[in-house]
């Protein structure tokens, strides 16, 4: 079951994103769970450069498991995330193909 996880960076976001070791740990974590990730990426301001948050769509049975995945991320543990929203997602079109 797909779950959409949106997170806005917290006030420490820019500094944490500048930490190469933390971002490497974040990326390694995402690669370690990629079998459960349908889509992932940073959210950016209108300039296309400034990272402001993250989008993650995971395929797990429950909201609790989706929450556990985002909470297990080293970037979350370090305080990168501000507000986190988790919503059940229905894929009507995915990868330019109708799925519904």
N, C-alpha and C positions, 0 to 999 in steps of 0.2 A: 504494500500500500504506500503510495507516494505521499511524502510530507514536505512542504515548503518551509524552509527556515530562513527568515530574514533577520539580519542583525545590523544595527547601527553601531558604529564605533563609539566607544565611550570617550570621555575627555582625555584619556591617555593615549588614544588611538595613534596620532601622528608619531609620537615617540616610540611606541611599541612596534609600529610598522617599520620604523627605521632600524630596528634591531634585527640584523641579518641572521643571527643564531636563532632567534625566536621564530622568524618567518621560515627558516629552513626546517625547524621542528614542526611548525604548522603544516608545511607542505608534505613532510614525511608522514605526518599523521593522516592527512587526507589521502595520500597514496595507500596507506595501510587499510583504509576503509573504502577504497574505490569500488569494491564489489557491491557496495550499498549506495553509491552516489550516482544519481542520474544526471545531475548538472551541478556545477560549482563555479563561483567566481566572485570577484570583488565588485562592489557597487561604487560608482564614481560620481563626482560632481559633474556639472554640465561641461566643464573644460576637458573632460575625458581623462584627466591625469590624477586628480586628487581622489584618493581612496577614502570612502566614507562609511563603508560597511561591507556586508557579504550576503550572498544568496547561495543557498545550498538546497538541493532537492534530493532527498534520500528515499530509498525504498526499504522501509522496515515496517513490521506489523503494527506498531503502536506509537502514539505520541510520546510515551515515556522513553521508548528506545530512540526516537529522534532527538529528544532532549538529552539523553545520555551521550549521543554522538557529539553534539555541539559542546556539551559540558566537558567531554573528554579531550577536546582540542587544546593543545598547549597555549594557543593564543587566547582562548577563553579563560583558561586558568590564570594567565598573566594579567587579565583585566582588559583585554582589547574590546570585548563586547560591552555595549551599553544595553539598549533595549533589544530583546530577542522575541520574535514572533514566530510561532509555529502554527501552521494551518494545514489541514488535509488538502491535498491537491489532486485534481482530476485532469489528466492529460487528454485534451480533445485533439490537439495537434502537437506532435513532438517530432523534432528533426524534419520539419516541413511535411510530415505525413500525418494524415488523419488517423487517430487511434481509437476514437470512440465508436 
